[in-house]
């Protein structure tokens, strides 16, 4: 059985955070950055990034930091989980992204680094799907229950239904697709904004799924796969409470999230996340990255499941 969580993460330190980002057009969580404030906002984002890395390493998480290249400009490079995924069988998958600007984030030097440092069996490059207007933004679009082989996907212009089903057929997963809407009635752009999957828990905003049949199917799948459901409100989704990730440390499992997300959770939800015993929570201030990037802690973490070379 494939493991659900990993101890090794890849993160990209931003060089041009949020400068002229195209994604603000369909990301209701994101604010545009005025040119005159770019330098200050970019510096704050780098500070938040560096502190996040420091806290993860102090907690015992292995973090590989890749420097964003100044050119070409990649405003969303700090969110690498949207262009690649890795798997314990040695597979690396690279993905088709909706916004052309984000396609620049797929870096051959990072792929070569994976090939050099890990036992990589296969590289599946799905970027060619862009030619047919089919999009699937990796673990932003796909919430993977790696143990039960189920892929949950909130459909949007960044997540095409045909792409989800073809990915699942190729990777031997069962697809569970649905439509999600935030409290303003706008389409939720990525599944991992409203949902997180850990080894034993599913954090999910079922209120975002307005179709009764889709909500029932989603709930049933989570229950039958043995997940303890921790429900979120639409307001909590707006505060990035759904954008968290479970990781492994030498001291046990750890939920990683932003301080805004942690503050949004009520005591009962926190208590539920900490069961069974031994689970901990790490949170850090990502206010600038959340406000101007429209993503939070989970979006910043690319999971590495590839077996290391001897």
Secondary structure, DSSP 8 states (H G I E B T S, - for coil): ---S--SEEEEEE-SSTTTT-GGGGT-TT-----GGGHHHHHHHHHHHHHHHHHHHHHTT-EEEEEE--SSS--TTTT-GGGTEEE-TTSEEEE---SSGGGGGG--HHHHHHHHHHB---EEEE-GGGGGGT--B-HHHHEEEETTTTEEEEE-BTTB-HHHHHHHHHHHT-EEEEE--B-TTS-B-S-GGGTEEE-SSEEEE-GGG---HHHHHHHHHHHHHTT-EEEE--HHHHHTTTT--EEEEETTEEEEEEEHHHHHHS-HHHHHHHTTTTT-EEEEE--HHHHHHHS--TGGG-EE--S-B--
